[in-house]
């Protein structure tokens, strides 16, 4: 379990969620705060939600702003419990951000979790002609009885962007985080309900 997931689980509890809850906290050395949102969704099929989360090869057309997402074959990361993947996301006005990630399933703190982390060397090797590279990207989907959560910590590589884009992708992201996290939860739940 990553240090990021440990920090999320210090703040997220799977019970007593009656309305959307959002928390964020600074971490030394990171340009953005880490954040988690938890949304009560009575009757949600948490297993189906995490199946969709792990189905990274089908994100395009099902997950907003994802323009490319594909599994990268790797003997050390074998689906369905662990998946390595490349992803490119379009951020309106800003451009496209890309990275390679590895996501794994785990159970901890009363949640079933799908958590990802950046593959730093693989992301650094990506061409900046295709998009901005992530400097860090940690995240997790959390499900429990009647609750879906989404946690995130991300920022671009500083050398890949000018000052205005840097501000938009760091300080601007902080302002929009609560709304974006809730929208991501709602969108993934909608996808999980489709055949």
C-alpha positions, 0 to 999 in steps of 0.5 A, a space after each residue: 500500500 502506497 504512502 498516498 493510500 495510507 494518508 487517504 485512509 487516515 481521513 476516509 471512513 466507510 460508514 456514517 456518510 450521509 452527504 458528499 464529503 471532501 477533504 484536502 491536505 498539503 504534503 511537503 514536496 508536492 505542488 498540489 494538495 492531496 484530496 479525497 471525496 466520498 459520496 453516499 450512493 445507496 444500493 451501488 454495486 461496488 464490485 461493478 464500479 471497481 470492474 469499470 475502474 480496472 477496465 482501462 482499455 475502455 475508458 475512451 468514450 466512457 470516462 470524460 476527457 480521456 482521449 487515449 487509454 490502453 493496457 501496456 503488457 508487462 509480466 510484472 503487472 497482470 490484470 485483473 488484479 494489477 494493470 499497467 497502462 498508458 493514458 492521455 487526458 485532454 484538459 480544455 484550453 490547457 492541452 493534453 496530459 499523459 502518463 504511464 501508471 500501474 493500478 492494483 486492487 486491495 482491501 483496507 480500512 473497510 474499503 475495496 480499493 483500486 489505487 494507482 501510482 505513476 511509473 516515473 521512468 516510463 512517464 519521463 520517457 514519453 514524448 512532449 510532442 504528444 502531451 504534457 507529462 505528469 510529474 506525479 499522479 497518485 490516486 484511488 477509487 474506494 468503495 464500501 456499502 453505499 459509498 463511492 470515493 475518489 482520491 487524487 494527487 497530481 501535477 504536471 512536470 514543471 519543465 513541460 509547461 509555462 507559468 500560466 499553465 503551471 498555475 492553472 494545473 496546480 492552483 487552479 486544480 486546487 480550486 476545482 478539486 471538490 467539484 471535479 472529484 464529485 463529478 468523476 464519482 458520479 460519472 464512474 457510477 453511471 458507467 458501472 450501471 450500463 451494460 
